[in-house]
Amino acid sequence: MMRRKIYFCKSWFMAKKMPTEVWTKEQALAAHKSGKPYAVLVDSQERPSCCVEVTKNYVGVDFLDEHLRDYLVYVFQRKQESEKLFLSRINYTEYDGNSDRIKFGTLYLLKPDGSVKVSRETFIPEHCLETMDTSTDVSVQYETFPEFGEYDAFLKIERG
């Protein structure tokens, strides 16, 4: 995978569509080593294509559209004291035109046993919630906790 430009910050403020506090590489490295939260902006500091949030037991990835709205979110959680993270949640959101109003969203809650709970919620034109249970092969939904600066494995949109 081609190496992408990355920037560091304390966090990404979704409502204001901007970093809360821009950090140096050294500040982010200190947070990474101590297990404290920090964020990685990919491709641009002002208009990132995605934001990776890293904590001691969690990696979250918000894929952003041209309006800096999170249209796809992946949540990876550490299992016990393992170096492996499991993709436990996927959230896909579609917006109403250029606005921040959500048209519909689909939430997938995955478990290591392969069971998946799917919730699809429509807001426009009228509210409707559908849920279902299914199962899938989740063997490809594990990633190793990232070394500092090595986030490419989490930036894959297609996850199998």
Helices and strands as residue ranges (DSSP letters): E 6-9, E 12-13, E 18-19, E 22-23, H 25-34, E 38-42, E 50-55, E 58-64, E 70-78, E 84-95, E 102-110, E 115-122, E 128-135, E 142-144, G 152-155
